[in-house]
């Protein structure tokens, strides 16, 4: 069982300026979503960050809400939270694959997103993963977003060596 494994967890990043995140959650399974939000909020507050919370109908709407927010607001990062439990049809595969792919594409465009959309076989797996006192996947998603924000700030502030380099003293045009 995955819950018995030990995993290395990176130390929390430090921030010189405050961070503001948007938590986008699908409360389709309300109790599971509430636990994931609690874990995410605790992680954000532990670094002195602030957050806003928005609910969307399902996991497929999470990436769309993040994309809309990125165009219309000023968040440093995003936490995607939801739960998809396997059912009797292939809809599970569509929702899992498409929501994950859309979040990945947004990330590749430069957004700092922690993906906390659970994709599980049954409710018990979801409950263990969502519980802040157990696997705390909501807190893990927030931590992932915070680490990406720290990297974006670190690399975004670097301008040395970007673009054309001036000719050095050892190279002169005749």
Phi, psi and omega in degrees: 000136184297331183294343182267354181277151174260134181235144176284134178241125179299146174297152178298140176287157175258147181233133175283324178245150181299153176247147179230125182241155171251124174264119177251118186232142170258113183271033181306316170252091193303314182296320178292316179298318180298319178295320180293320178297318180301317178295319180294315180299316180299319180292318179295315181293332180294336177258009179079017181275168175240168183207159166237155183236133176227141179254142176231160187299319185208178183297328181292336180275347182300308180297325179296317179297321178296316179298316178298314182297320181298325180282337190243003184214191187230048178278146176282330182197178188221147175237119181262119182232134177183183181212131176238118180254131182304134177244207185268353184239175179282359177304324178306311182298319180297311182295315180298308184293314186288321179293318179295316180297318180295320178295318178298317179296320177297321178296319179292341175275359175111000178281144179265101187235130170262119183269108178244034176275110179288137174234103191230166180275331184205170183297320181301316177300319180295317182298317179296316182289329182277335185297120179300335179271358180242251183279338172050054182292336174294315176296323178295321178293319177296319178298320179298315179298318180296319178295321178292322176299316179300317178295317180297321178291320180297308184280332179291335181276347182277124177239347181295129177081008179266134179087206181285139177266138178293152178297138179280168178296332181281349179243115180230145176281139181277000000 
